[in-house]
Amino acid sequence: MLKTAYTYTIAARLAAVGPVCLALRELAQEAGLSPEIQMAVELAVCEAINNAIVHALKDHHSAAVEIEIVIEAGRLEVFVREHGREIPAGVIANIDESNLDPGLDCDVASLATSGRGLHMIDALCSEWNYHSAKGVNTFSLYF
């Protein structure tokens, strides 16, 4: 299979994320990835796009998010780009899987409703990175 690239641009609205994530799952299948990895692609990329909309672009109502997908046999690369606020360096540096398990005796109602997105991305991708330069923030996700 030759390397193929697709680019989607969506409005920075959560309602626009679902169709892109469904298309990603189909592209992951086309790349020959297992059903488990197809689901990981869908979840991780949806989380990256949601983070861009909710955090980086929260005050930019007319903004857009660009999603570039590169597929080849057995591999999928996704690049999520936007022109909003960048993630503070300390947030990226402090991803620690050990603080994700609240234990069996936790009160579910007391758990934070946000703050796990980067942990999810870290757990679901074979590799990922985040880069901000010249006003463009890019999540690069590899499966």
C-alpha positions in Angstrom: 0.0 0.0 0.0 1.3 3.4 -0.9 1.4 6.3 1.6 -1.9 8.2 1.4 -2.8 11.5 3.1 -6.1 13.0 3.9 -6.8 16.4 5.4 -10.0 17.5 7.2 -10.7 21.0 8.5 -13.5 21.4 11.0 -15.0 24.3 12.9 -13.8 24.5 16.5 -17.0 23.0 17.8 -17.4 19.7 19.7 -20.3 18.8 17.5 -18.0 18.6 14.5 -15.6 16.0 16.1 -17.7 12.9 15.8 -17.8 12.5 12.0 -14.1 12.9 11.8 -13.4 10.3 14.4 -15.7 7.8 12.7 -13.8 8.4 9.4 -10.5 7.9 11.3 -11.6 4.5 12.5 -12.4 3.5 8.9 -9.0 4.8 7.8 -7.3 2.8 10.6 -9.1 -0.3 9.3 -7.9 0.5 5.7 -4.4 0.7 7.1 -4.7 -2.9 8.3 -4.7 -2.0 12.0 -6.3 -4.4 14.5 -9.8 -3.6 15.9 -8.2 -2.7 19.2 -5.9 -0.2 17.6 -8.8 1.2 15.5 -10.6 2.0 18.7 -7.4 3.5 20.2 -7.1 5.7 17.1 -10.6 6.9 17.4 -10.4 7.6 21.2 -6.9 9.3 21.2 -7.6 11.5 18.2 -11.0 12.5 19.4 -9.4 13.5 22.7 -6.7 15.5 21.0 -9.3 17.4 18.9 -11.5 17.9 22.0 -8.6 19.3 23.9 -7.8 21.7 21.1 -11.4 22.9 21.0 -12.0 23.1 24.8 -8.6 24.4 26.0 -6.6 26.0 23.2 -9.5 27.5 21.2 -12.1 28.1 24.0 -12.3 31.9 23.3 -11.8 31.6 19.5 -15.3 30.8 18.3 -14.6 31.2 14.6 -11.4 29.1 14.7 -10.8 25.8 13.0 -8.9 22.6 13.7 -7.0 20.8 10.9 -6.6 17.0 11.0 -4.1 15.4 8.7 -4.1 11.6 8.4 -1.3 9.7 6.8 -1.9 6.0 6.2 0.2 3.2 4.9 0.1 -0.6 5.5 0.2 -1.2 9.2 0.8 2.4 10.3 -1.3 5.5 10.8 -0.1 9.0 11.7 -2.5 11.8 12.7 -1.6 15.5 13.1 -4.0 17.8 14.8 -3.2 21.5 14.3 -4.8 24.7 15.6 -3.9 28.3 16.2 -4.9 28.7 19.9 -3.2 28.7 23.3 -0.4 26.3 23.6 -0.2 23.6 26.3 2.1 24.8 29.1 5.4 22.8 29.1 4.9 21.7 32.7 1.6 19.9 31.8 3.3 17.8 29.1 6.3 17.1 31.3 4.1 15.9 34.2 2.2 13.1 32.6 2.4 10.2 35.1 0.3 7.1 34.7 0.6 6.3 38.4 -1.8 9.1 39.4 -4.7 7.8 37.2 -5.9 5.0 39.4 -8.1 6.4 42.2 -8.4 3.0 43.8 -11.4 0.8 44.6 -12.7 2.8 47.5 -12.9 6.2 45.7 -16.1 8.3 45.6 -16.7 8.5 41.8 -18.6 11.8 42.3 -15.5 13.4 43.8 -13.3 12.6 40.7 -12.3 15.5 38.5 -14.2 15.8 35.3 -11.2 16.8 33.3 -7.4 16.4 33.4 -7.1 12.9 32.0 -7.0 13.6 28.3 -3.2 13.7 27.9 -3.0 10.5 30.0 -5.4 8.8 27.6 -3.5 9.9 24.5 -0.3 8.7 26.1 -1.8 5.3 26.9 -3.5 4.8 23.5 -0.7 5.8 21.0 2.4 3.9 20.2 4.1 7.3 20.2 3.0 11.0 20.3 4.4 14.4 20.7 3.2 18.0 20.9 4.9 21.0 19.3 4.1 24.7 19.2 5.9 27.0 16.8 4.9 30.2 14.9 1.4 30.2 16.4 0.6 26.7 15.3 0.1 23.9 17.9 0.5 20.4 16.6 -0.4 17.1 18.3 1.4 14.2 16.4 -0.1 10.8 17.1 1.3 7.5 15.8 -0.3 4.1 15.7 
